[in-house]
Amino acid sequence: MMTADTALFEAERSSLVSLCYRMLGERSGAEDAVQDTWLKWCAADKAQIDNPSAWLRRVATNIAIDTLRSARRQREVYVGPWLPEPILPSPMDGADHPFELAQECELALLWAMERLSEKERAAFILREVFDATYAEIAQTLGSTEPACRQLVSRSQKKLQDTGPRFEATPEEVADLSQRFFGAIMAEDFDAAMRLLAPTSVAISDGGSKARAARRPLVGADEILQVMHALYSKAQREPDWTVSMSLVNGKPAMLRQVSGRLDSVITLAPDRRGRIAWIYMMRNPDKLGVTLH
């Protein structure tokens, strides 16, 4: 029989998973952080906890901060650019799936938050996503309310300066994606060029497991040159298909080769509706693919 303490934790699990995924950009890391939070909850003196939800969020946040510091060191030696792990659709995922809330966090925002410090990232997420008070954020981070206001303000400014627009609707992203990928497949590169912002960036993550650019591609000319080469190569491969699906709340193109997911591509527009950022995930570990 489930105890009251277990039931309380389970009621908070999806929220904690969402928090840790937003902090770390990795499913496995989020799951591990939530498991560590559970262990601390089991060992805690519940009589001393006035607000269990706030206590769990505070513990999970600090575990995620420590994990992120370690992860940043690992990402320094990662092969090629590191991109956050997508949450892919699955027929097994229902409304009670632990990553249900995390699916709302789009990949462009996760990527942009990589330039925030650990405490900036935590303060931004707690304030903007979980509507935490500055008093709660200060208690979580062991800081003062004015300092936390500065953390949130600084993080907002850094994110505004990244280029991608995070409030774009799924319909807007779907329309832009269909026009861009349609132009690429029709080899109408003039049309594709007009859809790209001059300072657009395309980032591909293959880790050491799949072929991908070892640095970000910057500018429309460079992006289209590589996209053209990729499409020409894809045409020579047998048994490949593409389809559109929602990934992290936004439309994305899924490419399969011989029935195996090969890549996920999505984009984010700028303030003028042109493509500012292209995400290309090819690392099979992050796609849940086992290579033989």
Residue frames as qw, qx, qy, qz and C-alpha x, y, z in Angstrom:
[[0.000, 0.887, 0.461, 0.000, 0.00, 0.00, 0.00],
 [0.388, 0.529, -0.033, 0.754, 1.29, 3.48, -0.88],
 [0.382, -0.494, -0.468, 0.626, 2.10, 5.58, 2.17],
 [0.081, 0.944, 0.277, -0.159, 1.05, 9.22, 2.51],
 [0.282, -0.726, 0.360, 0.514, 4.68, 10.34, 2.09],
 [0.415, 0.000, 0.752, 0.512, 5.05, 8.27, -1.08],
 [0.275, 0.719, 0.626, 0.126, 1.76, 9.56, -2.45],
 [0.051, -0.933, -0.047, 0.354, 2.82, 13.15, -1.83],
 [0.320, -0.499, 0.565, 0.573, 6.10, 12.61, -3.64],
 [0.388, 0.269, 0.790, 0.390, 4.38, 10.89, -6.58],
 [0.191, 0.868, 0.448, -0.101, 1.99, 13.84, -6.88],
 [0.078, -0.903, 0.202, 0.371, 5.02, 16.10, -7.31],
 [0.715, -0.138, 0.540, 0.422, 7.07, 13.78, -9.55],
 [0.541, 0.630, 0.411, 0.377, 6.09, 15.25, -12.93],
 [0.024, -0.996, 0.005, -0.081, 6.81, 18.77, -11.70],
 [0.550, -0.673, 0.425, 0.254, 10.21, 17.69, -10.35],
 [0.720, 0.147, 0.535, 0.417, 11.08, 15.86, -13.57],
 [0.363, 0.848, 0.268, 0.280, 10.16, 18.94, -15.59],
 [0.259, -0.946, 0.184, 0.059, 12.30, 21.14, -13.33],
 [0.633, -0.465, 0.529, 0.322, 15.33, 18.84, -13.56],
 [0.671, 0.404, 0.494, 0.379, 14.98, 18.32, -17.31],
 [0.210, 0.952, 0.116, 0.190, 14.88, 22.09, -17.84],
 [0.405, -0.839, 0.337, 0.136, 17.98, 22.45, -15.67],
 [0.581, -0.379, 0.660, 0.290, 19.98, 19.65, -17.33],
 [0.510, 0.554, -0.364, -0.548, 18.59, 19.18, -20.85],
 [0.313, 0.247, -0.911, -0.108, 18.87, 15.40, -20.46],
 [0.780, -0.305, -0.289, -0.464, 16.21, 12.83, -19.64],
 [0.808, -0.108, -0.521, 0.253, 18.49, 10.41, -17.81],
 [0.286, 0.197, -0.413, 0.842, 20.06, 13.21, -15.79],
 [0.446, -0.349, 0.013, -0.824, 16.61, 14.48, -14.81],
 [0.855, -0.252, -0.390, -0.232, 15.49, 11.01, -13.76],
 [0.670, 0.015, -0.523, 0.526, 18.64, 10.53, -11.66],
 [0.028, 0.282, -0.293, 0.913, 18.18, 13.92, -9.96],
 [0.649, -0.343, -0.116, -0.669, 14.57, 13.11, -9.11],
 [0.858, -0.153, -0.485, 0.064, 15.62, 9.72, -7.74],
 [0.443, 0.120, -0.480, 0.748, 18.20, 11.45, -5.51],
 [0.301, -0.339, 0.104, -0.886, 15.47, 13.84, -4.36],
 [0.813, -0.285, -0.354, -0.363, 13.31, 10.84, -3.45],
 [0.735, -0.052, -0.542, 0.404, 16.10, 9.36, -1.34],
 [0.144, 0.191, -0.361, 0.901, 16.52, 12.65, 0.53],
 [0.553, -0.330, -0.126, -0.755, 12.75, 12.82, 1.03],
 [0.833, -0.222, -0.503, -0.065, 12.73, 9.32, 2.50],
 [0.617, -0.052, -0.486, 0.616, 15.47, 10.28, 4.97],
 [0.024, -0.427, 0.095, -0.899, 13.98, 13.68, 5.93],
 [0.047, -0.318, -0.750, 0.579, 12.18, 14.45, 9.18],
 [0.016, -0.538, -0.620, -0.572, 8.73, 15.24, 7.76],
 [0.331, -0.769, -0.491, 0.239, 7.66, 16.92, 11.01],
 [0.343, -0.545, 0.057, 0.763, 10.17, 19.69, 10.27],
 [0.171, 0.108, 0.583, 0.787, 8.83, 20.34, 6.76],
 [0.275, 0.456, 0.404, -0.744, 6.06, 22.95, 6.60],
 [0.608, 0.608, -0.065, -0.506, 5.69, 23.04, 2.82],
 [0.768, -0.097, 0.597, 0.210, 6.58, 19.67, 1.21],
 [0.657, 0.680, 0.270, 0.181, 6.20, 20.93, -2.37],
 [0.117, 0.955, -0.248, 0.116, 8.58, 23.84, -1.82],
 [0.578, -0.584, 0.567, 0.063, 10.99, 21.56, 0.10],
 [0.816, 0.171, 0.512, 0.205, 11.08, 19.02, -2.75],
 [0.512, 0.830, 0.098, 0.198, 11.57, 21.73, -5.36],
 [0.158, -0.911, 0.377, -0.045, 14.42, 23.25, -3.33],
 [0.688, -0.368, 0.611, 0.135, 16.19, 19.90, -2.92],
 [0.769, 0.423, 0.432, 0.207, 15.71, 18.94, -6.59],
 [0.311, 0.943, -0.056, 0.104, 17.01, 22.34, -7.75],
 [0.274, -0.814, 0.512, 0.019, 20.20, 22.08, -5.73],
 [0.767, -0.083, 0.613, 0.173, 20.81, 18.51, -6.85],
 [0.657, 0.666, 0.301, 0.187, 20.35, 19.67, -10.45],
 [0.063, 0.966, -0.250, 0.020, 22.74, 22.60, -9.91],
 [0.513, -0.564, 0.635, 0.125, 25.45, 20.22, -8.66],
 [0.763, 0.230, 0.581, 0.167, 24.76, 17.83, -11.53],
 [0.486, 0.861, 0.127, 0.076, 24.90, 20.65, -14.09],
 [0.155, -0.879, 0.439, 0.102, 28.29, 21.80, -12.82],
 [0.603, -0.267, 0.727, 0.190, 29.64, 18.30, -13.36],
 [0.679, 0.528, 0.502, 0.088, 27.89, 17.98, -16.73],
 [0.268, 0.950, -0.107, -0.117, 29.46, 21.21, -18.00],
 [0.302, -0.651, 0.664, 0.210, 32.91, 19.75, -17.45],
 [0.634, 0.103, 0.752, 0.148, 31.91, 16.64, -19.42],
 [0.532, 0.775, 0.338, -0.044, 30.47, 18.74, -22.24],
 [0.033, -0.872, 0.370, 0.317, 33.80, 20.52, -22.65],
 [0.206, -0.386, 0.845, 0.308, 35.24, 17.28, -24.09],
 [0.681, 0.421, 0.541, -0.259, 32.06, 16.25, -25.95],
 [0.411, 0.010, 0.640, 0.649, 32.68, 15.44, -29.60],
 [0.032, 0.445, 0.521, 0.728, 31.21, 18.34, -31.58],
 [0.291, -0.344, 0.108, -0.886, 28.46, 20.68, -30.38],
 [0.047, -0.226, -0.910, 0.343, 26.30, 19.52, -27.47],
 [0.380, -0.274, -0.286, -0.836, 22.53, 19.93, -27.86],
 [0.493, -0.132, 0.593, -0.623, 19.78, 19.19, -25.34],
 [0.097, 0.068, 0.984, 0.129, 18.06, 15.84, -25.62],
 [0.441, -0.129, -0.310, -0.833, 14.64, 15.92, -27.34],
 [0.456, 0.091, 0.761, -0.452, 11.53, 14.42, -25.82],
 [0.206, 0.079, -0.751, -0.622, 10.20, 12.29, -28.64],
 [0.710, -0.076, 0.034, -0.699, 6.55, 11.31, -29.02],
 [0.093, 0.128, -0.987, 0.031, 5.65, 7.80, -27.93],
 [0.586, -0.314, -0.496, -0.559, 2.31, 5.95, -28.04],
 [0.611, -0.272, -0.679, 0.303, 3.20, 4.63, -24.57],
 [0.172, -0.011, -0.342, 0.924, 3.22, 8.15, -23.05],
 [0.189, -0.705, -0.659, -0.183, -0.05, 9.11, -21.42],
 [0.137, -0.850, -0.052, -0.505, -1.15, 12.15, -19.48],
 [0.702, -0.701, 0.121, -0.045, 0.45, 10.69, -16.35],
 [0.843, 0.266, -0.137, 0.447, 3.85, 10.14, -17.97],
 [0.543, -0.627, -0.135, 0.542, 6.59, 11.71, -15.81],
 [0.354, -0.144, 0.296, 0.876, 7.90, 13.77, -18.76],
 [0.172, 0.731, 0.631, 0.196, 4.47, 15.11, -19.70],
 [0.129, -0.950, -0.132, 0.254, 5.16, 18.57, -18.22],
 [0.461, -0.501, 0.417, 0.602, 8.74, 18.59, -19.51],
 [0.500, 0.390, 0.627, 0.452, 7.48, 18.30, -23.10],
 [0.108, 0.949, 0.296, -0.027, 6.44, 21.95, -22.89],
 [0.339, -0.774, 0.279, 0.456, 10.08, 23.07, -22.76],
 [0.743, 0.670, 0.005, -0.013, 11.16, 23.77, -26.30],
 [0.874, -0.012, 0.059, 0.483, 14.62, 22.88, -27.50],
 [0.356, 0.677, -0.008, 0.644, 15.60, 26.41, -28.55],
 [0.397, -0.818, 0.122, -0.399, 15.07, 27.65, -25.01],
 [0.909, -0.373, 0.106, 0.151, 16.95, 24.71, -23.50],
 [0.746, 0.308, 0.043, 0.588, 19.86, 25.43, -25.82],
 [0.094, 0.783, -0.042, 0.614, 19.81, 29.15, -25.04],
 [0.635, -0.741, 0.070, -0.208, 19.81, 28.48, -21.30],
 [0.908, -0.013, -0.104, 0.406, 23.19, 26.77, -21.69],
 [0.399, 0.516, -0.146, 0.744, 24.80, 30.23, -21.64],
 [0.464, -0.751, 0.043, -0.468, 23.36, 30.96, -18.20],
 [0.054, 0.406, -0.806, 0.427, 25.24, 30.17, -15.02],
 [0.310, -0.233, -0.919, 0.067, 23.81, 27.38, -12.88],
 [0.044, -0.441, -0.594, 0.672, 22.18, 29.83, -10.45],
 [0.270, 0.277, -0.197, -0.901, 20.89, 32.08, -13.25],
 [0.387, -0.044, -0.802, -0.453, 19.30, 29.07, -14.89],
 [0.248, -0.345, -0.858, 0.288, 17.72, 27.89, -11.64],
 [0.058, 0.407, 0.347, -0.843, 16.39, 31.35, -10.75],
 [0.320, 0.186, -0.418, -0.829, 14.94, 31.83, -14.24],
 [0.389, -0.148, -0.868, -0.270, 13.22, 28.43, -14.28],
 [0.187, -0.378, -0.768, 0.482, 11.83, 28.75, -10.76],
 [0.121, 0.418, 0.199, -0.878, 10.46, 32.23, -11.46],
 [0.358, 0.286, -0.407, -0.790, 9.27, 31.96, -15.06],
 [0.465, -0.017, -0.825, -0.319, 8.07, 28.35, -15.13],
 [0.441, -0.346, -0.801, 0.209, 7.05, 27.54, -11.56],
 [0.214, -0.763, -0.192, -0.579, 6.05, 31.08, -10.49],
 [0.664, -0.350, -0.460, 0.475, 8.15, 30.82, -7.34],
 [0.181, -0.980, -0.077, -0.023, 8.37, 33.88, -5.14],
 [0.392, 0.714, -0.429, 0.391, 11.70, 35.65, -4.80],
 [0.509, -0.589, 0.499, -0.380, 11.69, 34.62, -1.15],
 [0.959, -0.019, 0.272, -0.072, 11.47, 30.95, -2.17],
 [0.747, 0.586, -0.170, 0.262, 14.18, 31.39, -4.82],
 [0.002, 0.776, -0.478, 0.413, 16.43, 33.07, -2.27],
 [0.726, -0.414, 0.479, -0.268, 15.90, 30.22, 0.19],
 [0.960, 0.253, 0.117, 0.027, 16.56, 27.65, -2.53],
 [0.669, 0.597, -0.175, 0.406, 19.78, 29.28, -3.72],
 [0.667, -0.460, -0.242, 0.535, 21.01, 30.45, -0.32],
 [0.312, 0.262, 0.139, 0.903, 20.91, 34.07, -1.45],
 [0.089, 0.400, 0.393, -0.823, 18.97, 37.28, -0.90],
 [0.450, 0.679, 0.565, -0.130, 15.80, 38.42, -2.64],
 [0.215, 0.882, -0.158, -0.389, 17.49, 41.43, -4.34],
 [0.194, -0.476, 0.778, 0.360, 20.28, 39.18, -5.58],
 [0.434, 0.251, 0.861, 0.085, 17.73, 36.73, -6.99],
 [0.394, 0.823, 0.278, -0.301, 15.88, 39.54, -8.75],
 [0.062, 0.771, -0.489, -0.404, 19.18, 40.41, -10.40],
 [0.360, -0.158, 0.894, 0.217, 19.72, 36.76, -11.39],
 [0.477, 0.549, 0.683, -0.064, 16.31, 36.59, -13.07],
 [0.275, 0.897, 0.019, -0.346, 16.75, 39.96, -14.78],
 [0.101, -0.638, 0.662, 0.380, 20.22, 39.04, -16.05],
 [0.421, 0.054, 0.890, 0.166, 19.05, 35.67, -17.34],
 [0.462, 0.717, 0.483, -0.197, 16.11, 37.25, -19.18],
 [0.184, 0.869, -0.251, -0.384, 18.42, 39.71, -20.92],
 [0.238, -0.417, 0.819, 0.315, 20.86, 36.98, -21.95],
 [0.460, 0.302, 0.834, 0.048, 18.03, 34.91, -23.41],
 [0.385, 0.831, 0.259, -0.306, 16.57, 37.87, -25.29],
 [0.073, 0.801, -0.457, -0.380, 19.94, 38.40, -26.94],
 [0.587, -0.169, 0.771, 0.179, 20.23, 34.83, -28.27],
 [0.141, 0.207, -0.641, -0.725, 18.33, 35.31, -31.55],
 [0.213, -0.303, -0.890, -0.265, 15.59, 32.63, -31.48],
 [0.430, -0.271, 0.089, -0.857, 12.09, 33.67, -30.47],
 [0.019, 0.022, -0.967, 0.254, 10.68, 31.31, -27.88],
 [0.408, 0.322, 0.545, -0.658, 7.04, 32.39, -27.94],
 [0.356, 0.226, -0.602, -0.678, 6.46, 31.37, -31.57],
 [0.792, 0.022, 0.318, -0.521, 3.33, 29.26, -31.94],
 [0.595, -0.062, 0.782, 0.176, 3.45, 25.65, -33.17],
 [0.595, 0.690, 0.412, -0.032, 1.44, 26.77, -36.21],
 [0.181, 0.934, -0.258, -0.165, 4.05, 29.40, -37.08],
 [0.340, -0.536, 0.752, 0.179, 6.91, 26.92, -36.69],
 [0.668, 0.238, 0.703, 0.045, 5.02, 24.29, -38.73],
 [0.521, 0.830, 0.180, -0.085, 4.42, 26.74, -41.60],
 [0.034, 0.871, -0.467, -0.148, 8.02, 27.95, -41.61],
 [0.517, -0.319, 0.787, 0.110, 9.32, 24.36, -41.44],
 [0.697, 0.431, 0.573, 0.011, 7.16, 23.16, -44.32],
 [0.425, 0.901, -0.032, -0.082, 8.21, 26.07, -46.52],
 [0.122, -0.785, 0.597, 0.117, 11.90, 25.68, -45.69],
 [0.539, -0.185, 0.816, 0.096, 12.16, 21.90, -45.97],
 [0.671, 0.590, 0.442, -0.076, 9.92, 21.99, -49.05],
 [0.315, 0.908, -0.237, -0.139, 12.27, 24.48, -50.71],
 [0.296, -0.582, 0.747, 0.122, 15.30, 22.31, -49.83],
 [0.623, 0.099, 0.775, 0.036, 13.69, 19.18, -51.29],
 [0.582, 0.756, 0.296, -0.038, 12.62, 21.10, -54.40],
 [0.656, -0.053, 0.171, 0.733, 16.20, 22.43, -54.62],
 [0.106, 0.856, 0.245, 0.444, 14.78, 25.94, -54.69],
 [0.621, -0.248, -0.330, 0.666, 17.64, 27.48, -52.76],
 [0.043, 0.352, 0.057, 0.933, 16.64, 31.05, -53.53],
 [0.578, -0.564, -0.317, -0.497, 13.36, 30.45, -51.69],
 [0.795, -0.377, -0.380, 0.284, 15.19, 28.72, -48.83],
 [0.455, 0.131, -0.176, 0.863, 17.66, 31.61, -48.62],
 [0.195, -0.506, -0.128, -0.830, 14.84, 34.13, -48.18],
 [0.728, -0.545, -0.339, -0.240, 13.56, 32.19, -45.17],
 [0.767, -0.219, -0.309, 0.517, 16.88, 32.31, -43.31],
 [0.211, -0.970, 0.006, 0.117, 18.00, 35.25, -41.18],
 [0.476, 0.761, -0.388, 0.210, 21.45, 36.60, -42.14],
 [0.079, -0.575, 0.710, -0.399, 22.83, 35.56, -38.75],
 [0.919, -0.151, -0.068, -0.358, 21.03, 32.21, -38.60],
 [0.128, -0.526, 0.828, -0.142, 22.78, 29.32, -36.85],
 [0.909, 0.015, -0.293, -0.297, 22.45, 25.58, -37.50],
 [0.237, -0.557, 0.751, -0.262, 23.78, 23.17, -34.89],
 [0.872, 0.059, -0.417, -0.251, 24.06, 19.41, -35.31],
 [0.458, -0.542, 0.641, -0.295, 24.81, 16.93, -32.54],
 [0.846, 0.208, -0.462, -0.169, 26.17, 13.54, -33.48],
 [0.730, -0.592, 0.341, -0.012, 28.37, 12.99, -30.44],
 [0.099, -0.526, 0.791, 0.297, 30.89, 10.41, -31.52],
 [0.542, 0.153, 0.816, -0.128, 28.14, 8.10, -32.82],
 [0.534, 0.664, 0.516, 0.090, 26.83, 9.75, -36.00],
 [0.459, 0.208, 0.242, 0.829, 28.15, 12.03, -38.71],
 [0.066, -0.928, -0.365, 0.042, 27.53, 15.70, -37.94],
 [0.322, 0.775, -0.146, 0.523, 29.21, 19.08, -38.31],
 [0.664, -0.211, -0.457, 0.553, 31.85, 19.57, -35.63],
 [0.142, -0.209, -0.220, 0.942, 31.00, 23.27, -35.24],
 [0.322, 0.681, 0.496, -0.433, 27.90, 25.45, -35.60],
 [0.386, 0.372, 0.511, 0.672, 27.09, 26.60, -39.12],
 [0.058, -0.646, -0.283, 0.707, 26.63, 30.37, -39.25],
 [0.190, 0.477, -0.273, -0.814, 24.88, 32.34, -41.96],
 [0.784, 0.392, 0.219, -0.428, 22.48, 31.41, -44.74],
 [0.544, 0.627, -0.521, -0.201, 25.17, 30.59, -47.34],
 [0.041, 0.393, -0.901, 0.181, 26.98, 28.07, -45.17],
 [0.556, 0.067, 0.674, -0.482, 23.78, 26.48, -43.89],
 [0.769, 0.481, 0.052, -0.418, 22.32, 26.00, -47.36],
 [0.398, 0.586, -0.696, -0.112, 25.57, 24.59, -48.72],
 [0.123, -0.219, 0.929, -0.272, 25.56, 21.89, -46.04],
 [0.623, 0.252, 0.515, -0.532, 21.79, 21.27, -46.28],
 [0.678, 0.551, -0.281, -0.398, 22.13, 20.80, -50.03],
 [0.268, 0.448, -0.852, 0.027, 24.94, 18.28, -49.53],
 [0.337, -0.048, 0.833, -0.436, 22.91, 16.41, -46.91],
 [0.707, 0.384, 0.269, -0.530, 19.85, 16.24, -49.13],
 [0.576, 0.561, -0.524, -0.279, 21.88, 15.08, -52.13],
 [0.069, 0.319, -0.927, 0.185, 23.41, 12.33, -49.98],
 [0.505, 0.103, 0.663, -0.543, 20.00, 11.35, -48.59],
 [0.717, 0.442, -0.102, -0.530, 18.60, 10.88, -52.08],
 [0.493, 0.446, -0.739, -0.104, 21.22, 8.19, -52.72],
 [0.178, -0.182, 0.877, -0.408, 20.27, 6.25, -49.58],
 [0.385, -0.234, -0.794, -0.407, 17.67, 3.49, -49.89],
 [0.501, -0.525, -0.688, -0.028, 14.49, 3.28, -47.83],
 [0.219, -0.158, -0.404, 0.874, 14.34, 6.66, -46.10],
 [0.131, -0.725, -0.592, -0.328, 11.27, 8.62, -45.12],
 [0.107, 0.106, -0.326, 0.933, 10.48, 11.92, -43.42],
 [0.302, -0.666, -0.654, -0.194, 7.51, 12.88, -41.31],
 [0.061, -0.529, 0.211, -0.820, 6.46, 15.78, -39.10],
 [0.603, -0.476, -0.629, 0.117, 5.77, 15.39, -35.41],
 [0.284, -0.887, 0.085, -0.353, 5.66, 17.45, -32.22],
 [0.757, -0.008, -0.409, 0.509, 8.95, 17.37, -30.33],
 [0.328, -0.272, -0.379, 0.821, 9.21, 19.41, -27.12],
 [0.153, 0.692, 0.470, -0.525, 5.98, 21.15, -27.99],
 [0.259, 0.699, -0.240, -0.622, 7.03, 22.35, -31.45],
 [0.892, 0.430, 0.061, -0.127, 6.85, 20.77, -34.92],
 [0.279, -0.625, 0.672, 0.284, 9.96, 18.87, -36.00],
 [0.760, 0.424, -0.390, -0.302, 10.98, 16.77, -38.97],
 [0.701, -0.364, 0.612, -0.040, 11.82, 13.15, -38.17],
 [0.558, 0.545, -0.551, -0.295, 13.93, 11.27, -40.68],
 [0.825, -0.226, 0.503, -0.121, 13.99, 7.48, -40.66],
 [0.378, 0.544, -0.696, -0.276, 16.35, 5.20, -42.55],
 [0.498, 0.041, -0.862, -0.082, 15.29, 1.56, -42.91],
 [0.616, -0.571, -0.500, -0.213, 12.74, 2.07, -40.16],
 [0.621, -0.377, -0.350, 0.592, 15.28, 3.50, -37.69],
 [0.045, -0.986, -0.147, 0.063, 15.12, 7.09, -36.49],
 [0.728, 0.254, 0.010, 0.637, 18.14, 8.81, -37.99],
 [0.249, 0.077, -0.129, 0.957, 17.65, 12.49, -37.14],
 [0.064, -0.805, -0.564, 0.173, 15.34, 15.10, -35.66],
 [0.300, 0.160, 0.133, 0.931, 15.36, 18.60, -37.13],
 [0.079, -0.842, -0.527, 0.079, 13.47, 21.60, -35.80],
 [0.355, 0.354, 0.046, 0.864, 13.86, 25.35, -36.00],
 [0.184, -0.718, -0.464, 0.485, 13.02, 28.60, -34.25],
 [0.341, 0.757, 0.285, 0.479, 12.18, 31.94, -35.91],
 [0.320, -0.054, -0.238, 0.915, 13.51, 35.40, -35.14],
 [0.132, 0.503, 0.421, -0.743, 11.45, 38.53, -34.48],
 [0.345, 0.429, -0.308, -0.776, 10.85, 39.01, -38.22],
 [0.875, 0.196, 0.254, -0.364, 9.62, 35.47, -38.79],
 [0.628, 0.570, -0.527, -0.047, 12.78, 34.22, -40.49],
 [0.937, -0.188, -0.261, 0.138, 14.72, 31.17, -39.34],
 [0.138, -0.878, 0.394, -0.235, 17.17, 32.11, -36.61],
 [0.320, -0.469, 0.802, -0.182, 18.16, 28.67, -35.32],
 [0.839, 0.156, -0.405, -0.328, 18.14, 25.11, -36.66],
 [0.541, -0.446, 0.670, -0.242, 18.52, 22.08, -34.40],
 [0.777, 0.305, -0.494, -0.244, 19.71, 18.78, -35.89],
 [0.589, -0.469, 0.615, -0.234, 19.95, 15.84, -33.51],
 [0.754, 0.368, -0.508, -0.197, 21.73, 12.77, -34.89],
 [0.030, -0.411, 0.839, -0.354, 23.28, 11.26, -31.77],
 [0.606, -0.185, -0.707, -0.313, 21.54, 7.85, -31.49],
 [0.324, -0.172, -0.745, 0.557, 21.97, 7.88, -27.71],
 [0.150, 0.222, 0.298, -0.916, 19.76, 10.97, -27.51],
 [0.544, 0.083, -0.388, -0.740, 17.27, 9.54, -29.98],
 [0.739, -0.150, 0.526, -0.394, 16.82, 6.32, -28.05],
 [0.828, 0.458, -0.262, -0.193, 18.34, 4.34, -30.92],
 [0.715, -0.438, 0.525, 0.149, 20.56, 1.29, -30.48],
 [0.508, 0.680, -0.456, -0.266, 23.17, 0.83, -33.20],
 [0.941, -0.135, 0.308, 0.041, 24.46, -2.63, -34.10]]
